[in-house]
Amino acid sequence: MDRRRRTSGFTLIELLVVMAVIATLLTLAVPRYFASMEKSREAVLHANLALMRQTLDKYYGDTGRYPDALDELVAARYLRSVPTDPITDSDATWVVVPPPQPELGGVYDVRSGADGRARDGSAYAEW
């Protein structure tokens, strides 16, 4: 009975070796994961900005003026909802750029309201 008791289970050394291997693999995988998440957020931000700018152009082409607010695009069914800024996780942080001629409406362009810089060094607010 004593011999069978010794052979069943894992020793502390075996468990420590397995934990060390897992920790080593995690130190390689976690930085890549966070870098890919940041890259994905930036790609979604580019896509959302392109979508809203294209929608603003279509609205202007149809009505001859720009909308007074982003919610007007939703009300007129040009968008289902105002896209979320993936950097700030909010749809209320978009920075609205008015047109050069104020009588044409209120939203000529849209920019991200996120602070900070992208991976390429440019500010999110400049996109």
N, CA, C and O atoms as a GROMACS GRO file, in nm:
protein
  508
    1MET      N    1   0.081  -0.119   0.000
    1MET     CA    2   0.000   0.000   0.000
    1MET      C    3   0.086   0.126   0.000
    1MET      O    4   0.049   0.226  -0.060
    2ASP      N    5   0.199   0.121   0.066
    2ASP     CA    6   0.288   0.236   0.073
    2ASP      C    7   0.348   0.266  -0.065
    2ASP      O    8   0.364   0.383  -0.100
    3ARG      N    9   0.380   0.164  -0.141
    3ARG     CA   10   0.439   0.183  -0.273
    3ARG      C   11   0.336   0.244  -0.370
    3ARG      O   12   0.371   0.332  -0.450
    4ARG      N   13   0.213   0.202  -0.366
    4ARG     CA   14   0.110   0.254  -0.454
    4ARG      C   15   0.079   0.400  -0.418
    4ARG      O   16   0.047   0.480  -0.506
    5ARG      N   17   0.088   0.433  -0.295
    5ARG     CA   18   0.061   0.570  -0.250
    5ARG      C   19   0.165   0.667  -0.304
    5ARG      O   20   0.132   0.781  -0.335
    6ARG      N   21   0.289   0.624  -0.315
    6ARG     CA   22   0.396   0.709  -0.366
    6ARG      C   23   0.384   0.734  -0.516
    6ARG      O   24   0.418   0.844  -0.562
    7THR      N   25   0.340   0.641  -0.592
    7THR     CA   26   0.337   0.654  -0.737
    7THR      C   27   0.216   0.732  -0.788
    7THR      O   28   0.218   0.777  -0.902
    8SER      N   29   0.115   0.748  -0.711
    8SER     CA   30  -0.002   0.821  -0.759
    8SER      C   31   0.015   0.970  -0.730
    8SER      O   32   0.063   1.009  -0.624
    9GLY      N   33  -0.025   1.053  -0.826
    9GLY     CA   34  -0.018   1.198  -0.808
    9GLY      C   35   0.110   1.257  -0.864
    9GLY      O   36   0.194   1.186  -0.919
   10PHE      N   37   0.124   1.389  -0.849
   10PHE     CA   38   0.240   1.462  -0.900
   10PHE      C   39   0.323   1.512  -0.784
   10PHE      O   40   0.271   1.539  -0.675
   11THR      N   41   0.450   1.525  -0.807
   11THR     CA   42   0.537   1.581  -0.703
   11THR      C   43   0.536   1.733  -0.715
   11THR      O   44   0.492   1.789  -0.815
   12LEU      N   45   0.584   1.796  -0.613
   12LEU     CA   46   0.591   1.942  -0.612
   12LEU      C   47   0.684   1.991  -0.722
   12LEU      O   48   0.655   2.094  -0.784
   13ILE      N   49   0.791   1.924  -0.747
   13ILE     CA   50   0.885   1.963  -0.852
   13ILE      C   51   0.818   1.957  -0.989
   13ILE      O   52   0.835   2.048  -1.070
   14GLU      N   53   0.742   1.854  -1.015
   14GLU     CA   54   0.673   1.842  -1.144
   14GLU      C   55   0.573   1.955  -1.162
   14GLU      O   56   0.564   2.012  -1.271
   15LEU      N   57   0.500   1.988  -1.060
   15LEU     CA   58   0.404   2.098  -1.068
   15LEU      C   59   0.475   2.231  -1.090
   15LEU      O   60   0.428   2.314  -1.168
   16LEU      N   61   0.588   2.253  -1.024
   16LEU     CA   62   0.663   2.377  -1.043
   16LEU      C   63   0.718   2.388  -1.184
   16LEU      O   64   0.721   2.497  -1.241
   17VAL      N   65   0.763   2.278  -1.242
   17VAL     CA   66   0.813   2.279  -1.379
   17VAL      C   67   0.701   2.313  -1.477
   17VAL      O   68   0.720   2.393  -1.568
   18VAL      N   69   0.585   2.254  -1.457
   18VAL     CA   70   0.471   2.284  -1.544
   18VAL      C   71   0.431   2.430  -1.530
   18VAL      O   72   0.402   2.496  -1.631
   19MET      N   73   0.428   2.483  -1.408
   19MET     CA   74   0.393   2.624  -1.388
   19MET      C   75   0.496   2.716  -1.453
   19MET      O   76   0.460   2.820  -1.507
   20ALA      N   77   0.623   2.680  -1.449
   20ALA     CA   78   0.728   2.760  -1.512
   20ALA      C   79   0.712   2.760  -1.664
   20ALA      O   80   0.731   2.864  -1.728
   21VAL      N   81   0.678   2.646  -1.722
   21VAL     CA   82   0.656   2.640  -1.866
   21VAL      C   83   0.535   2.724  -1.906
   21VAL      O   84   0.541   2.797  -2.005
   22ILE      N   85   0.428   2.716  -1.831
   22ILE     CA   86   0.308   2.797  -1.860
   22ILE      C   87   0.340   2.945  -1.847
   22ILE      O   88   0.297   3.024  -1.931
   23ALA      N   89   0.414   2.984  -1.744
   23ALA     CA   90   0.450   3.125  -1.726
   23ALA      C   91   0.537   3.174  -1.841
   23ALA      O   92   0.520   3.287  -1.886
   24THR      N   93   0.628   3.092  -1.889
   24THR     CA   94   0.712   3.130  -2.002
   24THR      C   95   0.629   3.149  -2.128
   24THR      O   96   0.649   3.246  -2.202
   25LEU      N   97   0.537   3.060  -2.152
   25LEU     CA   98   0.449   3.075  -2.269
   25LEU      C   99   0.362   3.199  -2.260
   25LEU      O  100   0.338   3.266  -2.360
   26LEU      N  101   0.316   3.230  -2.140
   26LEU     CA  102   0.233   3.350  -2.122
   26LEU      C  103   0.314   3.478  -2.145
   26LEU      O  104   0.260   3.575  -2.197
   27THR      N  105   0.439   3.478  -2.105
   27THR     CA  106   0.520   3.599  -2.127
   27THR      C  107   0.543   3.624  -2.276
   27THR      O  108   0.570   3.737  -2.316
   28LEU      N  109   0.532   3.521  -2.358
   28LEU     CA  110   0.543   3.539  -2.502
   28LEU      C  111   0.409   3.578  -2.564
   28LEU      O  112   0.406   3.657  -2.658
   29ALA      N  113   0.301   3.523  -2.514
   29ALA     CA  114   0.170   3.541  -2.578
   29ALA      C  115   0.099   3.669  -2.537
   29ALA      O  116   0.034   3.732  -2.621
   30VAL      N  117   0.108   3.709  -2.412
   30VAL     CA  118   0.030   3.824  -2.363
   30VAL      C  119   0.067   3.955  -2.432
   30VAL      O  120  -0.024   4.027  -2.473
   31PRO      N  121   0.195   3.990  -2.449
   31PRO     CA  122   0.225   4.115  -2.522
   31PRO      C  123   0.172   4.116  -2.665
   31PRO      O  124   0.126   4.219  -2.713
   32ARG      N  125   0.179   4.003  -2.731
   32ARG     CA  126   0.126   3.996  -2.868
   32ARG      C  127  -0.026   4.013  -2.868
   32ARG      O  128  -0.082   4.074  -2.959
   33TYR      N  129  -0.091   3.960  -2.768
   33TYR     CA  130  -0.236   3.972  -2.758
   33TYR      C  131  -0.276   4.118  -2.744
   33TYR      O  132  -0.364   4.166  -2.815
   34PHE      N  133  -0.212   4.190  -2.652
   34PHE     CA  134  -0.247   4.330  -2.632
   34PHE      C  135  -0.211   4.416  -2.752
   34PHE      O  136  -0.283   4.511  -2.782
   35ALA      N  137  -0.103   4.384  -2.820
   35ALA     CA  138  -0.067   4.458  -2.941
   35ALA      C  139  -0.171   4.435  -3.050
   35ALA      O  140  -0.206   4.528  -3.123
   36SER      N  141  -0.219   4.312  -3.063
   36SER     CA  142  -0.320   4.286  -3.165
   36SER      C  143  -0.453   4.351  -3.129
   36SER      O  144  -0.527   4.393  -3.218
   37MET      N  145  -0.484   4.361  -3.001
   37MET     CA  146  -0.607   4.431  -2.960
   37MET      C  147  -0.598   4.579  -2.995
   37MET      O  148  -0.696   4.637  -3.044
   38GLU      N  149  -0.484   4.640  -2.972
   38GLU     CA  150  -0.466   4.782  -3.005
   38GLU      C  151  -0.474   4.802  -3.157
   38GLU      O  152  -0.534   4.899  -3.203
   39LYS      N  153  -0.415   4.712  -3.232
   39LYS     CA  154  -0.421   4.720  -3.378
   39LYS      C  155  -0.566   4.707  -3.426
   39LYS      O  156  -0.606   4.777  -3.519
   40SER      N  157  -0.642   4.620  -3.364
   40SER     CA  158  -0.783   4.601  -3.401
   40SER      C  159  -0.865   4.726  -3.370
   40SER      O  160  -0.948   4.767  -3.451
   41ARG      N  161  -0.842   4.786  -3.254
   41ARG     CA  162  -0.915   4.909  -3.220
   41ARG      C  163  -0.887   5.020  -3.320
   41ARG      O  164  -0.978   5.093  -3.360
   42GLU      N  165  -0.762   5.032  -3.360
   42GLU     CA  166  -0.727   5.136  -3.458
   42GLU      C  167  -0.792   5.108  -3.593
   42GLU      O  168  -0.836   5.201  -3.661
   43ALA      N  169  -0.798   4.982  -3.633
   43ALA     CA  170  -0.862   4.947  -3.761
   43ALA      C  171  -1.012   4.977  -3.756
   43ALA      O  172  -1.068   5.027  -3.853
   44VAL      N  173  -1.075   4.948  -3.644
   44VAL     CA  174  -1.219   4.977  -3.629
   44VAL      C  175  -1.242   5.129  -3.628
   44VAL      O  176  -1.340   5.177  -3.685
   45LEU      N  177  -1.152   5.204  -3.564
   45LEU     CA  178  -1.166   5.350  -3.563
   45LEU      C  179  -1.157   5.404  -3.705
   45LEU      O  180  -1.236   5.490  -3.744
   46HIS      N  181  -1.060   5.356  -3.783
   46HIS     CA  182  -1.049   5.399  -3.923
   46HIS      C  183  -1.177   5.366  -4.000
   46HIS      O  184  -1.226   5.449  -4.077
   47ALA      N  185  -1.230   5.247  -3.980
   47ALA     CA  186  -1.352   5.206  -4.052
   47ALA      C  187  -1.472   5.291  -4.010
   47ALA      O  188  -1.551   5.332  -4.095
   48ASN      N  189  -1.486   5.318  -3.880
   48ASN     CA  190  -1.599   5.400  -3.833
   48ASN      C  191  -1.590   5.543  -3.884
   48ASN      O  192  -1.691   5.602  -3.922
   49LEU      N  193  -1.470   5.599  -3.886
   49LEU     CA  194  -1.454   5.735  -3.939
   49LEU      C  195  -1.486   5.738  -4.089
   49LEU      O  196  -1.552   5.831  -4.136
   50ALA      N  197  -1.440   5.639  -4.163
   50ALA     CA  198  -1.470   5.634  -4.307
   50ALA      C  199  -1.620   5.621  -4.331
   50ALA      O  200  -1.675   5.686  -4.420
   51LEU      N  201  -1.685   5.536  -4.252
   51LEU     CA  202  -1.830   5.518  -4.266
   51LEU      C  203  -1.906   5.647  -4.238
   51LEU      O  204  -1.996   5.684  -4.314
   52MET      N  205  -1.870   5.715  -4.131
   52MET     CA  206  -1.943   5.839  -4.098
   52MET      C  207  -1.914   5.949  -4.199
   52MET      O  208  -2.004   6.026  -4.231
   53ARG      N  209  -1.792   5.958  -4.249
   53ARG     CA  210  -1.760   6.060  -4.349
   53ARG      C  211  -1.833   6.033  -4.480
   53ARG      O  212  -1.880   6.125  -4.547
   54GLN      N  213  -1.841   5.906  -4.516
   54GLN     CA  214  -1.915   5.870  -4.637
   54GLN      C  215  -2.065   5.900  -4.619
   54GLN      O  216  -2.131   5.947  -4.711
   55THR      N  217  -2.116   5.872  -4.501
   55THR     CA  218  -2.257   5.900  -4.473
   55THR      C  219  -2.285   6.049  -4.474
   55THR      O  220  -2.389   6.092  -4.524
   56LEU      N  221  -2.194   6.129  -4.420
   56LEU     CA  222  -2.211   6.275  -4.424
   56LEU      C  223  -2.214   6.325  -4.569
   56LEU      O  224  -2.294   6.413  -4.602
   57ASP      N  225  -2.127   6.270  -4.654
   57ASP     CA  226  -2.127   6.310  -4.795
   57ASP      C  227  -2.257   6.272  -4.864
   57ASP      O  228  -2.310   6.349  -4.944
   58LYS      N  229  -2.309   6.153  -4.834
   58LYS     CA  230  -2.436   6.111  -4.893
   58LYS      C  231  -2.551   6.200  -4.846
   58LYS      O  232  -2.638   6.239  -4.925
   59TYR      N  233  -2.551   6.233  -4.717
   59TYR     CA  234  -2.655   6.320  -4.663
   59TYR      C  235  -2.649   6.457  -4.732
   59TYR      O  236  -2.752   6.514  -4.770
   60TYR      N  237  -2.527   6.508  -4.748
   60TYR     CA  238  -2.511   6.638  -4.814
   60TYR      C  239  -2.556   6.628  -4.960
   60TYR      O  240  -2.621   6.720  -5.011
   61GLY      N  241  -2.523   6.520  -5.026
   61GLY     CA  242  -2.565   6.502  -5.166
   61GLY      C  243  -2.716   6.494  -5.181
   61GLY      O  244  -2.770   6.541  -5.281
   62ASP      N  245  -2.784   6.436  -5.083
   62ASP     CA  246  -2.929   6.422  -5.091
   62ASP      C  247  -3.003   6.548  -5.051
   62ASP      O  248  -3.105   6.582  -5.111
   63THR      N  249  -2.953   6.618  -4.949
   63THR     CA  250  -3.028   6.732  -4.893
   63THR      C  251  -2.968   6.868  -4.927
   63THR      O  252  -3.037   6.969  -4.914
   64GLY      N  253  -2.843   6.872  -4.969
   64GLY     CA  254  -2.781   7.000  -5.001
   64GLY      C  255  -2.728   7.073  -4.878
   64GLY      O  256  -2.686   7.188  -4.888
   65ARG      N  257  -2.728   7.008  -4.764
   65ARG     CA  258  -2.674   7.065  -4.640
   65ARG      C  259  -2.625   6.952  -4.553
   65ARG      O  260  -2.658   6.835  -4.575
   66TYR      N  261  -2.546   6.987  -4.453
   66TYR     CA  262  -2.495   6.887  -4.359
   66TYR      C  263  -2.590   6.877  -4.240
   66TYR      O  264  -2.662   6.973  -4.211
   67PRO      N  265  -2.591   6.765  -4.170
   67PRO     CA  266  -2.681   6.753  -4.054
   67PRO      C  267  -2.634   6.845  -3.940
   67PRO      O  268  -2.517   6.883  -3.932
   68ASP      N  269  -2.729   6.880  -3.854
   68ASP     CA  270  -2.696   6.965  -3.739
   68ASP      C  271  -2.629   6.884  -3.627
   68ASP      O  272  -2.555   6.940  -3.547
   69ALA      N  273  -2.655   6.756  -3.622
   69ALA     CA  274  -2.595   6.668  -3.521
   69ALA      C  275  -2.585   6.528  -3.579
   69ALA      O  276  -2.651   6.496  -3.678
   70LEU      N  277  -2.504   6.444  -3.519
   70LEU     CA  278  -2.489   6.306  -3.566
   70LEU      C  279  -2.618   6.227  -3.550
   70LEU      O  280  -2.645   6.136  -3.628
   71ASP      N  281  -2.697   6.260  -3.449
   71ASP     CA  282  -2.824   6.190  -3.428
   71ASP      C  283  -2.922   6.214  -3.544
   71ASP      O  284  -3.013   6.134  -3.565
   72GLU      N  285  -2.902   6.322  -3.616
   72GLU     CA  286  -2.988   6.350  -3.731
   72GLU      C  287  -2.967   6.246  -3.842
   72GLU      O  288  -3.059   6.215  -3.917
   73LEU      N  289  -2.845   6.192  -3.852
   73LEU     CA  290  -2.818   6.086  -3.949
   73LEU      C  291  -2.894   5.959  -3.913
   73LEU      O  292  -2.938   5.885  -4.001
   74VAL      N  293  -2.908   5.934  -3.784
   74VAL     CA  294  -2.984   5.817  -3.738
   74VAL      C  295  -3.132   5.839  -3.761
   74VAL      O  296  -3.202   5.749  -3.807
   75ALA      N  297  -3.180   5.959  -3.729
   75ALA     CA  298  -3.323   5.990  -3.747
   75ALA      C  299  -3.363   5.984  -3.894
   75ALA      O  300  -3.474   5.942  -3.927
   76ALA      N  301  -3.273   6.024  -3.983
   76ALA     CA  302  -3.301   6.021  -4.126
   76ALA      C  303  -3.270   5.885  -4.188
   76ALA      O  304  -3.282   5.867  -4.309
   77ARG      N  305  -3.230   5.790  -4.106
   77ARG     CA  306  -3.202   5.651  -4.146
   77ARG      C  307  -3.083   5.636  -4.240
   77ARG      O  308  -3.079   5.545  -4.322
   78TYR      N  309  -2.987   5.726  -4.227
   78TYR     CA  310  -2.862   5.708  -4.299
   78TYR      C  311  -2.770   5.614  -4.221
   78TYR      O  312  -2.685   5.547  -4.280
   79LEU      N  313  -2.788   5.610  -4.090
   79LEU     CA  314  -2.716   5.517  -4.003
   79LEU      C  315  -2.817   5.449  -3.911
   79LEU      O  316  -2.919   5.508  -3.876
   80ARG      N  317  -2.790   5.326  -3.872
   80ARG     CA  318  -2.877   5.259  -3.775
   80ARG      C  319  -2.854   5.316  -3.636
   80ARG      O  320  -2.947   5.332  -3.557
   81SER      N  321  -2.728   5.344  -3.606
   81SER     CA  322  -2.692   5.408  -3.480
   81SER      C  323  -2.558   5.476  -3.500
   81SER      O  324  -2.483   5.442  -3.592
   82VAL      N  325  -2.528   5.570  -3.414
   82VAL     CA  326  -2.398   5.637  -3.420
   82VAL      C  327  -2.292   5.535  -3.377
   82VAL      O  328  -2.303   5.477  -3.269
   83PRO      N  329  -2.191   5.512  -3.460
   83PRO     CA  330  -2.089   5.413  -3.424
   83PRO      C  331  -2.016   5.451  -3.296
   83PRO      O  332  -2.006   5.569  -3.261
   84THR      N  333  -1.965   5.351  -3.229
   84THR     CA  334  -1.889   5.371  -3.107
   84THR      C  335  -1.743   5.397  -3.141
   84THR      O  336  -1.686   5.331  -3.227
   85ASP      N  337  -1.684   5.492  -3.072
   85ASP     CA  338  -1.541   5.514  -3.084
   85ASP      C  339  -1.472   5.402  -3.007
   85ASP      O  340  -1.485   5.396  -2.885
   86PRO      N  341  -1.401   5.312  -3.073
   86PRO     CA  342  -1.345   5.196  -3.004
   86PRO      C  343  -1.234   5.231  -2.904
   86PRO      O  344  -1.204   5.151  -2.815
   87ILE      N  345  -1.175   5.346  -2.917
   87ILE     CA  346  -1.068   5.384  -2.824
   87ILE      C  347  -1.129   5.430  -2.691
   87ILE      O  348  -1.077   5.397  -2.585
   88THR      N  349  -1.238   5.505  -2.697
   88THR     CA  350  -1.302   5.555  -2.575
   88THR      C  351  -1.421   5.470  -2.532
   88THR      O  352  -1.475   5.490  -2.423
   89ASP      N  353  -1.463   5.376  -2.615
   89ASP     CA  354  -1.581   5.291  -2.589
   89ASP      C  355  -1.707   5.372  -2.564
   89ASP      O  356  -1.788   5.338  -2.478
   90SER      N  357  -1.724   5.479  -2.641
   90SER     CA  358  -1.842   5.564  -2.626
   90SER      C  359  -1.879   5.620  -2.763
   90SER      O  360  -1.794   5.642  -2.848
   91ASP      N  361  -2.009   5.643  -2.782
   91ASP     CA  362  -2.052   5.708  -2.905
   91ASP      C  363  -2.075   5.858  -2.884
   91ASP      O  364  -2.118   5.928  -2.976
   92ALA      N  365  -2.047   5.907  -2.764
   92ALA     CA  366  -2.068   6.048  -2.733
   92ALA      C  367  -1.938   6.128  -2.736
   92ALA      O  368  -1.940   6.248  -2.710
   93THR      N  369  -1.826   6.065  -2.768
   93THR     CA  370  -1.698   6.136  -2.763
   93THR      C  371  -1.650   6.183  -2.900
   93THR      O  372  -1.539   6.236  -2.912
   94TRP      N  373  -1.731   6.165  -3.003
   94TRP     CA  374  -1.691   6.213  -3.135
   94TRP      C  375  -1.680   6.365  -3.133
   94TRP      O  376  -1.764   6.432  -3.074
   95VAL      N  377  -1.579   6.417  -3.197
   95VAL     CA  378  -1.560   6.562  -3.208
   95VAL      C  379  -1.614   6.604  -3.344
   95VAL      O  380  -1.570   6.556  -3.448
   96VAL      N  381  -1.710   6.695  -3.341
   96VAL     CA  382  -1.776   6.741  -3.463
   96VAL      C  383  -1.703   6.862  -3.519
   96VAL      O  384  -1.674   6.957  -3.445
   97VAL      N  385  -1.672   6.859  -3.648
   97VAL     CA  386  -1.608   6.971  -3.716
   97VAL      C  387  -1.715   7.042  -3.799
   97VAL      O  388  -1.775   6.980  -3.888
   98PRO      N  389  -1.741   7.169  -3.772
   98PRO     CA  390  -1.845   7.241  -3.848
   98PRO      C  391  -1.798   7.275  -3.989
   98PRO      O  392  -1.677   7.282  -4.014
   99PRO      N  393  -1.892   7.295  -4.081
   99PRO     CA  394  -1.853   7.329  -4.218
   99PRO      C  395  -1.798   7.472  -4.225
   99PRO      O  396  -1.824   7.553  -4.135
  100PRO      N  397  -1.723   7.502  -4.330
  100PRO     CA  398  -1.669   7.639  -4.344
  100PRO      C  399  -1.778   7.745  -4.353
  100PRO      O  400  -1.759   7.859  -4.310
  101GLN      N  401  -1.893   7.708  -4.408
  101GLN     CA  402  -2.006   7.800  -4.416
  101GLN      C  403  -2.111   7.754  -4.318
  101GLN      O  404  -2.172   7.649  -4.339
  102PRO      N  405  -2.136   7.827  -4.210
  102PRO     CA  406  -2.227   7.783  -4.104
  102PRO      C  407  -2.370   7.756  -4.151
  102PRO      O  408  -2.441   7.678  -4.088
  103GLU      N  409  -2.414   7.819  -4.259
  103GLU     CA  410  -2.551   7.798  -4.304
  103GLU      C  411  -2.571   7.660  -4.368
  103GLU      O  412  -2.685   7.622  -4.398
  104LEU      N  413  -2.465   7.586  -4.390
  104LEU     CA  414  -2.476   7.453  -4.450
  104LEU      C  415  -2.503   7.343  -4.348
  104LEU      O  416  -2.519   7.227  -4.388
  105GLY      N  417  -2.509   7.374  -4.222
  105GLY     CA  418  -2.537   7.273  -4.120
  105GLY      C  419  -2.436   7.277  -4.008
  105GLY      O  420  -2.366   7.377  -3.990
  106GLY      N  421  -2.428   7.167  -3.932
  106GLY     CA  422  -2.342   7.168  -3.815
  106GLY      C  423  -2.233   7.063  -3.814
  106GLY      O  424  -2.136   7.076  -3.739
  107VAL      N  425  -2.245   6.957  -3.897
  107VAL     CA  426  -2.147   6.848  -3.893
  107VAL      C  427  -2.088   6.831  -4.032
  107VAL      O  428  -2.148   6.767  -4.118
  108TYR      N  429  -1.971   6.886  -4.053
  108TYR     CA  430  -1.900   6.875  -4.180
  108TYR      C  431  -1.807   6.754  -4.178
  108TYR      O  432  -1.792   6.684  -4.279
  109ASP      N  433  -1.746   6.730  -4.066
  109ASP     CA  434  -1.653   6.619  -4.050
  109ASP      C  435  -1.658   6.570  -3.906
  109ASP      O  436  -1.713   6.638  -3.819
  110VAL      N  437  -1.601   6.455  -3.883
  110VAL     CA  438  -1.601   6.394  -3.750
  110VAL      C  439  -1.461   6.344  -3.721
  110VAL      O  440  -1.392   6.292  -3.808
  111ARG      N  441  -1.419   6.360  -3.596
  111ARG     CA  442  -1.289   6.311  -3.551
  111ARG      C  443  -1.306   6.238  -3.419
  111ARG      O  444  -1.407   6.255  -3.350
  112SER      N  445  -1.209   6.159  -3.385
  112SER     CA  446  -1.213   6.087  -3.258
  112SER      C  447  -1.184   6.182  -3.143
  112SER      O  448  -1.100   6.271  -3.155
  113GLY      N  449  -1.253   6.161  -3.033
  113GLY     CA  450  -1.229   6.241  -2.914
  113GLY      C  451  -1.132   6.175  -2.818
  113GLY      O  452  -1.119   6.218  -2.704
  114ALA      N  453  -1.064   6.072  -2.864
  114ALA     CA  454  -0.972   5.997  -2.777
  114ALA      C  455  -0.842   6.073  -2.760
  114ALA      O  456  -0.789   6.132  -2.854
  115ASP      N  457  -0.791   6.069  -2.638
  115ASP     CA  458  -0.660   6.124  -2.610
  115ASP      C  459  -0.555   6.020  -2.647
  115ASP      O  460  -0.585   5.901  -2.657
  116GLY      N  461  -0.436   6.064  -2.668
  116GLY     CA  462  -0.328   5.970  -2.691
  116GLY      C  463  -0.290   5.959  -2.836
  116GLY      O  464  -0.342   6.028  -2.924
  117ARG      N  465  -0.197   5.870  -2.858
  117ARG     CA  466  -0.141   5.852  -2.991
  117ARG      C  467  -0.156   5.707  -3.036
  117ARG      O  468  -0.161   5.614  -2.956
  118ALA      N  469  -0.162   5.692  -3.165
  118ALA     CA  470  -0.172   5.560  -3.225
  118ALA      C  471  -0.034   5.494  -3.230
  118ALA      O  472   0.065   5.554  -3.190
  119ARG      N  473  -0.030   5.373  -3.277
  119ARG     CA  474   0.096   5.301  -3.286
  119ARG      C  475   0.193   5.365  -3.383
  119ARG      O  476   0.315   5.350  -3.368
  120ASP      N  477   0.142   5.438  -3.483
  120ASP     CA  478   0.230   5.504  -3.580
  120ASP      C  479   0.276   5.641  -3.533
  120ASP      O  480   0.351   5.708  -3.604
  121GLY      N  481   0.233   5.684  -3.414
  121GLY     CA  482   0.276   5.812  -3.357
  121GLY      C  483   0.181   5.928  -3.381
  121GLY      O  484   0.198   6.034  -3.320
  122SER      N  485   0.082   5.911  -3.467
  122SER     CA  486  -0.013   6.018  -3.492
  122SER      C  487  -0.120   6.022  -3.382
  122SER      O  488  -0.152   5.919  -3.321
  123ALA      N  489  -0.172   6.140  -3.358
  123ALA     CA  490  -0.276   6.155  -3.254
  123ALA      C  491  -0.410   6.104  -3.310
  123ALA      O  492  -0.441   6.123  -3.427
  124TYR      N  493  -0.487   6.041  -3.223
  124TYR     CA  494  -0.618   5.993  -3.265
  124TYR      C  495  -0.707   6.110  -3.311
  124TYR      O  496  -0.787   6.094  -3.403
  125ALA      N  497  -0.692   6.223  -3.248
  125ALA     CA  498  -0.775   6.340  -3.281
  125ALA      C  499  -0.745   6.397  -3.419
  125ALA      O  500  -0.823   6.478  -3.469
  126GLU      N  501  -0.635   6.356  -3.480
  126GLU     CA  502  -0.600   6.408  -3.614
  126GLU      C  503  -0.656   6.320  -3.726
  126GLU      O  504  -0.649   6.359  -3.843
  127TRP      N  505  -0.709   6.205  -3.694
  127TRP     CA  506  -0.756   6.112  -3.798
  127TRP      C  507  -0.880   6.162  -3.863
  127TRP      O  508  -0.932   6.096  -3.953
   0.00000   0.00000   0.00000
